[in-house]
Amino acid sequence: MMITRLSRKFRLLSAGAALSLLMMAAPSAFAETPKDTLVEGFAIDDIITMDPGEAFELSTAEITSNSYSLLVRLDLADTSKVKGDLAESWSVSDDGLTYTFKLKPGLKFASGNPVTAEDVAWSFERAVKLDKSPAFILTQFGLTGDNVTEKAKAADANTFVFTVDKAYAPSFVLNCLTATVASVVDKKLVLEHVKAVTPDAEHKYDNDFGNEWLKTGYAGSGAFKLREWRANEVVVLERNDNYYGDKAKLNRVIYRYMKESSAQRLALEAGDIDIARNLEPGDIDAVSKNADLATTSAPKGTIYYVSLNNKNENLKKPEVQEAFKYLVDYDAIGATLIKGIGEIHQTFLPKGQLGALDENPYKLDVARAKELLAKAGVPDGFSVTMDVRNTQPVTGIAESIQQTLAQAGVKLEIIPGDGKQTLTKYRARTHDIYIGNWGSDYFDPNSNADTFTSNPDNSDAGTVKTLAWRNTWEAPELDKQTKAALLERDGEKRAAMYEDIQKKFLANSPFVIIFQQTEVAGYRKNLKDFKLGPSFDTNFVGPIAKE
């Protein structure tokens, strides 16, 4: 009875008070979460900012996809296509350079302000002028701070016109517009929070376009609105009743930071959370045997990789890079650490995308690795560090690689840290080796091909901060091939071009790609319509209800 009364009282509290009660209560305090609230246990320590013009992390993209709207979204019924979100229709000019979008009528932001083409245009402008990590998704179409107001503009209140610099395959352009950086923000609201700054190396303009406020603020029009984010603690979303589409079934969604798989499983079994998002193989098995619980999975366009920074004189040697590919026990990792949550996959295009190469030529071969190290002039090995986010399965994989590297004389020191720490160091190019994951920013092969091969300015001041740049690696010929593939409109020919690029990349690059993720979640059976999408930004919580 006490539990029932407490649960009823919980549902009547304000979101803030409810959150405080949920976070402070002892794990055994509840038999169930509130009927109007979804609680997910999730390792959200990679979140650095909530500004869609800056955010470039997997967890943030999921939050943003549920709280901001885009012109178009990936069509989950057919991932080779996009469908309208804010856009009711669109057309492409005969020369392939101009895209015209007509907005749906009567759209509103969560604030109550109308959504207009001017908001779309300003969202593009601020993303380009902020020039944060994801800006290249837009600037690759020829947008600059000087021309963006002409290239991305409102023709009238309901018509947005986007002009690109080349006649790209239309599917490529539209897929790019499904990325987080293309989220539409409430111009009127954000302008109330703009901060004046002195132009310098970080700020090219005399204001921050609301960036400081939007790091924790919210100015969207999605199914939910962001109420609160506390780093390494919680994210709280509330239903947006101004949303143009089907209203969310629940009043709020709470993402609780929970790093350990075992803790998530125990909380799920106790009813303290509704969904566990980071379950390891053993805990997945336990959940599947519990009559009150269920599991679901979906192949994800996310790959896990190890990268070698070419600033390190040993790691920049091609023979050393190849040796590392022979010093991973792929079979053991596949049979244990990623059992049920991934499959070995050694190329940068995940299965399911156009041109993905399904070849895994590398196996653990210490003798071959030693030959390559000797050829590189380091027959006795060397010492090196690896930055590792302290979550599974990357910690376990790092420890496995530490053991196999040692067999060839390479002494690996693991430097653990949370997601923000390891990402910040990685983006500053101050690592030796980094282990992490990469999810496509949009469902087109160029998303991965570009970031793994393109590096137009390899200096520390370079602004196109791709994965190739982060690892100080230049591959001009591969980059040239990748750029050519963008202009090929024949699907079969384009796929063949990407297959060739991947084969060359496999043979000569500082990336050791290990596996493709299968996302798995455990959940309580009273949930209805909980599904995992094909990408990190297609896990939608709006349709979820409770029985």
C-alpha positions in Angstrom: 0.0 0.0 0.0 2.8 2.4 0.9 4.3 1.9 -2.6 1.0 2.5 -4.3 0.4 5.8 -2.4 3.9 6.9 -3.1 3.6 6.2 -6.8 0.3 8.1 -7.0 1.8 11.0 -5.1 4.8 11.0 -7.5 2.6 11.3 -10.5 1.0 14.5 -9.1 4.3 16.3 -8.5 5.8 18.8 -10.8 8.5 17.5 -13.2 11.2 19.1 -11.1 10.0 17.7 -7.8 9.4 14.3 -9.3 12.9 14.3 -10.7 14.4 15.2 -7.3 12.4 12.4 -5.6 13.4 9.9 -8.2 17.1 10.7 -8.1 17.3 10.8 -4.3 15.2 7.9 -3.4 16.7 4.6 -2.4 16.7 1.9 -5.1 14.1 -0.1 -3.3 11.6 2.8 -2.8 9.6 2.1 -5.9 7.8 -1.0 -7.4 7.3 0.9 -10.6 8.1 4.2 -12.2 5.3 6.7 -12.6 2.7 5.9 -15.3 3.2 9.2 -17.1 7.0 9.0 -17.1 9.6 6.9 -19.0 12.8 6.3 -17.2 15.9 5.0 -19.1 19.2 3.9 -17.6 21.8 5.1 -20.1 25.5 5.9 -20.2 25.1 9.5 -21.2 28.6 10.7 -20.1 29.5 11.6 -23.7 27.1 14.6 -23.7 29.1 17.9 -23.8 26.5 20.4 -25.1 22.8 20.4 -26.1 23.3 23.1 -28.8 22.4 21.3 -32.0 24.8 23.6 -33.8 27.6 22.2 -31.7 26.6 18.8 -30.5 28.4 15.9 -32.1 28.0 13.0 -29.7 25.8 9.9 -30.0 23.8 10.4 -26.8 23.1 14.0 -27.6 21.9 13.2 -31.1 19.2 10.9 -29.6 18.0 13.7 -27.2 18.1 16.2 -30.1 16.2 14.0 -32.5 13.4 13.8 -29.9 13.3 17.5 -29.1 14.2 19.4 -32.3 12.6 19.3 -35.8 14.4 19.1 -39.2 13.3 19.9 -42.7 13.4 16.2 -43.5 14.0 12.9 -41.6 15.1 9.4 -42.5 12.2 7.3 -43.6 12.3 4.4 -41.2 10.0 2.4 -43.5 12.6 2.7 -46.3 16.0 4.0 -45.2 17.0 4.7 -48.8 14.5 7.6 -48.6 13.8 10.7 -46.5 10.4 12.0 -45.6 9.2 15.5 -44.7 9.4 16.7 -41.1 8.8 20.5 -41.1 8.9 20.4 -44.9 5.6 19.5 -46.6 7.3 19.2 -50.0 10.5 20.0 -51.9 11.8 20.3 -55.4 15.2 20.3 -57.1 16.1 22.6 -60.0 17.0 21.1 -63.4 20.7 22.0 -62.9 20.7 20.2 -59.5 21.9 23.3 -57.6 18.8 24.7 -55.9 16.5 22.9 -53.4 13.2 24.6 -52.5 11.3 23.5 -49.4 7.7 24.4 -48.6 6.9 24.3 -44.9 3.8 22.7 -43.4 1.2 25.3 -42.3 0.6 26.3 -38.7 3.9 25.0 -37.2 4.9 26.3 -33.7 8.0 26.0 -31.5 7.6 24.8 -28.0 7.7 28.5 -27.0 4.6 29.2 -29.0 6.5 31.2 -31.6 5.6 30.3 -35.2 8.1 28.2 -37.2 9.0 30.1 -40.4 11.4 29.8 -43.2 13.4 32.6 -41.6 14.0 30.3 -38.6 15.3 27.6 -40.9 17.6 30.1 -42.7 18.9 31.5 -39.4 19.5 28.0 -38.1 21.7 27.3 -41.1 23.5 30.6 -40.7 24.3 30.2 -37.0 25.6 26.6 -37.5 27.9 27.8 -40.3 29.1 30.9 -38.5 29.6 29.0 -35.2 31.8 26.6 -37.2 31.7 23.9 -34.5 32.6 20.3 -35.2 29.4 19.3 -37.2 29.4 22.5 -39.3 31.2 20.7 -42.1 28.0 18.8 -42.9 26.7 22.1 -44.2 29.8 23.8 -45.3 30.7 21.0 -47.7 28.0 22.4 -50.0 30.0 25.6 -50.4 28.5 27.5 -47.5 30.7 30.1 -45.8 30.1 32.8 -43.2 30.2 35.3 -46.1 27.7 33.6 -48.4 25.4 31.6 -46.1 22.6 34.3 -46.0 22.4 34.1 -49.8 22.8 30.3 -50.1 20.3 29.4 -47.4 17.5 32.0 -47.3 13.8 32.4 -46.9 12.0 33.3 -50.1 8.8 33.9 -48.0 7.5 32.9 -44.6 6.8 29.3 -45.8 9.5 28.8 -48.4 13.2 28.0 -47.7 15.7 27.9 -50.6 19.0 26.1 -50.3 21.7 26.5 -53.0 24.6 24.1 -53.3 27.8 24.5 -55.2 27.7 21.3 -57.3 25.1 19.0 -58.8 25.4 16.3 -56.1 23.2 13.2 -56.0 20.0 14.6 -54.5 19.8 11.7 -52.0 23.2 12.8 -50.6 22.0 16.4 -50.0 18.7 15.4 -48.5 20.4 12.8 -46.2 22.8 15.5 -45.0 19.8 17.6 -43.9 18.7 14.8 -41.6 21.8 15.4 -39.4 21.6 17.1 -36.0 23.4 20.2 -37.2 20.4 21.0 -39.5 18.0 21.2 -36.6 15.8 24.2 -36.7 16.0 26.6 -33.7 13.6 29.3 -32.6 15.4 32.4 -33.8 13.3 34.9 -31.8 13.9 33.0 -28.5 17.6 32.4 -29.1 18.2 36.0 -30.0 17.0 36.9 -26.4 20.0 35.0 -25.1 22.8 36.1 -27.5 26.0 37.1 -25.8 28.4 39.7 -27.1 31.9 38.4 -27.6 35.2 39.8 -28.8 36.2 38.3 -32.1 39.2 36.0 -31.7 40.5 32.6 -32.8 37.4 30.9 -31.3 34.8 33.5 -32.2 34.9 34.9 -35.7 31.9 37.2 -35.1 31.0 39.7 -32.4 28.3 37.4 -30.8 28.0 33.8 -29.8 24.6 33.2 -31.6 23.2 32.0 -28.3 25.7 29.1 -28.1 26.5 29.6 -24.4 22.8 29.5 -23.5 21.9 26.7 -25.8 24.5 24.4 -24.2 21.9 23.7 -21.5 18.9 25.7 -22.9 16.3 24.7 -25.4 14.7 26.3 -28.5 13.1 23.5 -30.5 9.8 22.3 -31.8 10.1 18.5 -31.4 7.8 16.0 -29.7 9.6 16.7 -26.4 11.2 19.8 -25.0 14.4 19.7 -23.0 13.7 20.6 -19.4 17.1 19.9 -17.8 20.5 18.3 -18.4 23.0 17.8 -15.6 26.3 16.3 -16.8 26.9 12.7 -15.8 23.6 12.7 -13.9 20.3 13.2 -15.8 18.5 14.5 -18.9 14.8 15.4 -18.5 12.4 15.8 -21.4 8.8 17.0 -21.2 6.1 16.6 -23.7 5.8 19.5 -26.1 2.1 20.1 -26.6 2.8 22.5 -29.5 4.3 19.7 -31.5 2.7 19.5 -35.0 2.7 15.7 -35.2 1.3 12.9 -33.1 1.6 14.1 -29.5 3.9 12.1 -27.2 2.1 9.4 -25.2 3.9 10.2 -21.9 4.4 13.4 -20.1 8.1 13.1 -19.6 11.2 11.0 -20.3 14.1 10.8 -17.8 17.5 9.5 -18.9 19.4 8.5 -15.7 23.1 8.3 -16.0 24.0 4.7 -15.2 27.3 3.4 -16.4 27.4 -0.2 -15.3 25.4 -2.9 -17.1 24.8 -4.8 -13.9 23.4 -1.7 -12.2 21.0 -1.1 -15.1 19.8 -4.7 -15.0 19.2 -4.6 -11.2 17.3 -1.3 -11.6 15.2 -2.7 -14.4 14.4 -5.8 -12.4 13.4 -3.6 -9.4 11.2 -1.4 -11.5 13.3 1.7 -10.9 13.8 2.1 -14.6 11.7 1.1 -17.6 14.5 0.6 -20.1 18.2 -0.5 -19.7 20.3 0.8 -22.6 23.8 -0.5 -22.1 23.4 -4.2 -21.2 26.4 -6.5 -21.7 26.0 -10.1 -22.9 25.6 -11.7 -19.5 22.9 -9.2 -18.3 21.1 -9.5 -21.6 20.8 -13.2 -21.0 19.5 -12.6 -17.5 16.9 -10.1 -18.6 15.7 -12.4 -21.4 14.9 -15.1 -18.8 12.8 -12.7 -16.6 9.1 -13.0 -17.1 8.5 -9.3 -16.3 11.1 -8.2 -18.8 11.8 -8.3 -22.5 14.7 -7.5 -24.8 14.9 -5.9 -28.3 17.7 -5.3 -30.7 18.4 -3.5 -34.0 21.5 -3.5 -36.2 23.0 0.0 -35.9 25.0 2.1 -38.3 27.7 2.5 -35.6 31.2 1.1 -35.8 33.8 0.7 -33.1 37.4 1.4 -34.0 40.9 2.1 -32.7 42.8 5.0 -34.2 46.5 5.8 -34.2 47.6 9.4 -34.0 50.2 10.1 -36.7 51.8 12.8 -34.4 53.4 9.8 -32.7 56.5 8.9 -34.8 56.1 5.2 -34.2 52.4 5.1 -34.9 52.7 7.1 -38.2 54.7 4.3 -39.8 52.5 2.3 -42.3 54.1 -1.0 -41.1 53.2 -0.3 -37.5 49.6 0.6 -38.5 49.3 -2.7 -40.4 50.9 -4.6 -37.5 48.2 -3.3 -35.1 45.6 -4.8 -37.3 47.2 -8.2 -36.8 47.3 -7.6 -33.0 43.6 -7.7 -32.3 42.0 -11.0 -31.3 38.8 -10.4 -33.3 37.5 -14.0 -32.8 37.8 -13.8 -29.0 36.2 -10.3 -28.9 33.4 -11.5 -31.1 32.7 -14.6 -29.0 32.7 -12.8 -25.6 32.8 -9.0 -25.3 30.4 -8.2 -28.1 28.3 -11.4 -28.1 24.8 -10.3 -28.9 25.6 -6.6 -29.1 27.7 -6.5 -32.3 29.5 -8.4 -35.0 33.1 -8.2 -36.3 33.3 -5.7 -39.1 36.6 -4.2 -40.4 35.5 -1.5 -42.9 34.3 2.0 -42.3 30.9 1.6 -44.0 28.4 -0.3 -41.9 26.3 -3.1 -43.3 23.1 -1.7 -44.7 24.6 1.4 -46.4 25.3 1.7 -50.1 28.6 0.2 -51.1 29.4 -1.4 -47.7 32.2 -3.9 -48.1 31.7 -7.1 -46.1 35.2 -8.3 -45.9 37.2 -9.1 -42.7 40.8 -9.9 -43.9 42.6 -9.5 -40.5 43.0 -12.1 -37.8 45.3 -12.2 -34.8 48.7 -13.1 -36.1 51.5 -12.1 -33.7 54.3 -13.5 -36.0 53.1 -11.4 -38.9 52.9 -8.4 -36.7 56.4 -8.9 -35.4 57.7 -9.0 -39.0 56.0 -5.7 -39.7 57.4 -4.1 -36.5 60.9 -5.2 -37.4 60.5 -3.8 -40.9 59.4 -0.5 -39.3 62.6 -0.4 -37.3 61.0 -1.2 -33.9 61.7 -5.0 -33.5 61.5 -4.8 -29.7 58.3 -2.8 -29.7 57.7 0.5 -27.9 55.5 2.1 -25.3 52.3 3.9 -26.1 49.1 5.1 -24.4 45.4 4.6 -25.2 42.5 6.8 -24.1 39.5 4.7 -23.1 36.0 5.7 -22.1 35.4 3.8 -18.9 32.3 1.9 -20.2 31.9 -1.5 -21.7 32.6 -3.0 -24.2 35.4 -0.6 -25.0 37.2 -1.1 -21.7 37.2 -4.9 -22.2 38.3 -4.5 -25.8 41.2 -2.1 -24.7 42.3 -4.7 -22.1 42.2 -7.4 -24.7 44.3 -5.4 -27.1 46.7 -4.5 -24.3 47.4 -8.2 -23.9 47.8 -9.0 -27.6 50.1 -6.0 -28.2 52.3 -7.2 -25.4 52.9 -10.4 -27.2 54.7 -8.4 -29.9 56.6 -6.2 -27.4 54.3 -3.2 -27.6 53.6 -1.9 -24.0 50.2 -0.2 -23.9 49.1 2.0 -21.0 45.4 2.5 -20.7 44.2 6.0 -19.7 40.6 5.7 -18.5 38.2 8.6 -18.5 34.5 9.5 -19.0 33.1 10.3 -22.4 33.7 14.1 -22.2 37.3 13.7 -21.0 38.4 11.2 -23.7 36.5 13.0 -26.5 37.9 16.4 -25.6 41.5 15.0 -25.6 40.8 13.2 -28.9 39.4 16.3 -30.6 42.5 18.2 -29.5 44.7 15.6 -31.2 46.7 15.1 -27.9 46.2 11.3 -27.8 48.4 8.5 -28.9 45.7 5.9 -29.5 41.9 6.3 -29.1 39.2 3.7 -29.0 35.7 4.8 -29.7 32.6 4.5 -31.8 31.4 6.4 -34.8 27.8 6.7 -36.0 26.9 8.1 -39.4 25.8 11.7 -39.2 23.3 10.9 -42.1 22.4 7.7 -43.8 24.6 8.0 -46.8 28.0 6.4 -47.4 29.7 9.8 -47.7 29.2 10.4 -44.0 31.7 7.8 -43.1 33.8 7.9 -46.2 34.4 11.6 -45.8 35.3 11.6 -42.1 37.7 8.7 -42.5 39.5 10.1 -45.5 39.2 13.9 -45.8 41.7 16.2 -44.2 42.0 19.5 -46.2 44.0 21.3 -43.5 46.2 19.0 -41.3 47.4 21.8 -39.1 46.2 22.0 -35.5 44.3 25.1 -36.6 42.4 23.1 -39.2 38.6 23.7 -39.0 37.4 20.6 -40.8 37.8 18.3 -37.8 37.2 14.9 -39.4 38.4 11.6 -37.9 41.3 11.7 -40.4 42.2 15.2 -39.0 41.9 14.1 -35.4 44.6 11.5 -36.2 46.8 13.8 -38.2 46.4 11.6 -41.3 46.3 12.7 -44.9 45.0 10.5 -47.7 44.6 12.9 -50.7 44.0 10.1 -53.3 41.3 8.5 -51.2 39.7 11.9 -50.5 39.7 12.6 -54.2 37.9 9.3 -54.9 35.4 10.1 -52.1 34.6 13.5 -53.6 34.1 11.9 -57.0 31.6 9.4 -55.6 29.4 12.3 -54.5 28.7 13.3 -58.1 27.9 9.8 -59.4 24.2 9.5 -59.8 24.2 5.9 -60.9 23.7 3.8 -57.7 25.6 0.7 -58.8 28.6 2.7 -60.0 28.6 4.8 -56.9 28.5 1.6 -54.7 31.5 0.2 -56.6 33.5 3.4 -56.0 32.9 3.1 -52.3 34.0 -0.6 -52.3 37.2 0.3 -53.9 37.9 3.1 -51.4 37.3 0.7 -48.5 39.7 -1.9 -49.9 42.5 0.8 -50.2 41.6 2.1 -46.7 41.8 -1.4 -45.2 45.3 -1.9 -46.6 46.7 1.5 -45.6 45.3 3.7 -42.8 45.8 4.4 -39.1 42.4 3.0 -38.2 41.7 -0.5 -36.9 38.0 -1.1 -37.3 36.7 -3.8 -35.0 33.0 -4.3 -35.1 29.6 -2.9 -36.0 27.1 -2.4 -33.2 23.9 -4.3 -32.6 22.0 -2.1 -30.2 20.3 -4.0 -27.5 17.9 -2.9 -24.8 16.1 -4.5 -21.9 12.7 -3.2 -21.0 9.7 -3.8 -18.8 6.8 -5.6 -20.5 4.3 -2.9 -19.6 5.8 -0.7 -22.3 4.1 -0.4 -25.6 5.6 0.6 -29.0 9.3 0.8 -27.8 11.6 0.3 -30.8 15.2 0.9 -31.6 15.9 2.6 -34.9 18.6 1.9 -37.5 20.8 4.9 -36.4 21.7 6.6 -33.1 19.3 9.5 -33.8 16.3 7.4 -34.7 15.4 6.0 -31.2 12.1 7.9 -30.8 10.4 8.0 -27.4 7.2 9.8 -28.5 5.3 6.7 -29.5 6.1 4.8 -26.3 3.1 4.2 -23.9 2.6 2.3 -20.7 -0.2 -0.2 -19.9 
